[in-house]
Amino acid sequence: MTPSKSSARFCLLAVVCAIGTPRTAQAQGKPIGRVFKAESEERYAVSVSLKAQTQSVSTETVASKTYVMPIVHSAQVQLTWNTRRRILSTSPEGVAEIEETVMPTHPCEQVARPRESADARLLESLSSLCAAMAVPLSIRYTEDTKGAQHEAGASKLHLDFGEGQPPLMALWLRRAVRPSVVFPSLAFAAGAKSKQELRPSGELWKKAQGSESTEWLEAESGTPAASLHVVQQLAWDPPAQAASATNAAKEGGTVPQHASFFADSITTLSLLDGGVVRAHRSASRKASHKIEPVAGLPESPEFSSRLTISVTIERLP
């Protein structure tokens, strides 16, 4: 498998952020699919939170002893919008042509952080990303009974989190904010579980290993419903960065890195037509590397950065 194909395979798994759904109670024991009704409409309230955090250390030497103190900086912003999905038509195979319209309801807002950890540069970066998302948007795409979507042309939601390749967070978010689901092959039954190992290969995935677990759960709702809990995790060593002059000789000119991706999603789905009732979806990506050695410490300190995105979706009457 080539690196590009391997990356694409995992990225598809990464954007399957929660999801499956049953049509009726009699569907237990069988895979589930979506049932669309032509010329119908679905309305949702969507909220998104972006949180960035960096962690390093400061040191102080007193009487030949070196003391290490953690330094944590963070920033967080949030925004909300309403999404309207119009089912324009359906094919004999159940494939729907959908027009989705996004309309912001509140501008980007800063979430207060403790003064000692607040970081103006992180906040500026997140505010820029948030502003790019807080714009009206209208797209058309097709969606089949298993949740697979096809959008003509390039995506209109342009996201750049500065995460490097592969852009897992951007790919995950594009799908996570949509009030739709990708149905698993796992047959529907309360308590049913499945798990698969993820071992992508290629230059971008050194020492990569992870897993994806899926579980059907009972759900509380005014109408017949069930929930699907999906957890995805992956850890790998990206290509090493160029080292600083101080570390170049020791590290052979590069600084080893480590990266991880984690996504957790619970989506409540109607047992009548497979539509989303509500969803809570979150994902984070962490990158870390050793920094310059400090006299008195047995190992070099570590610098890490983490981006966390949380999405909440609620169906409106």
Protein Blocks (a to p, Z undefined) as FASTA:
>chain_A
ZZklmmmmmmmmmmmnbccddfblklgoiacdddddehiacddddddddddddddddddd
eehiacddddddddddddddddddddfbacfkopacdddddddfbdcddddddfklgcfk
lmmmmmmmmmmmmccddddddddfkopacdehjdfbdcdehnopadfklmmmmmmmpccd
dddfbdcdehiacddddddedjklghiacdddddddddddfbdcdddddddddddddddd
dddfklmmmnnopacddddddddddddddfklopafbdcddddddddddddddehiabdc
dddddddddddddddZZ
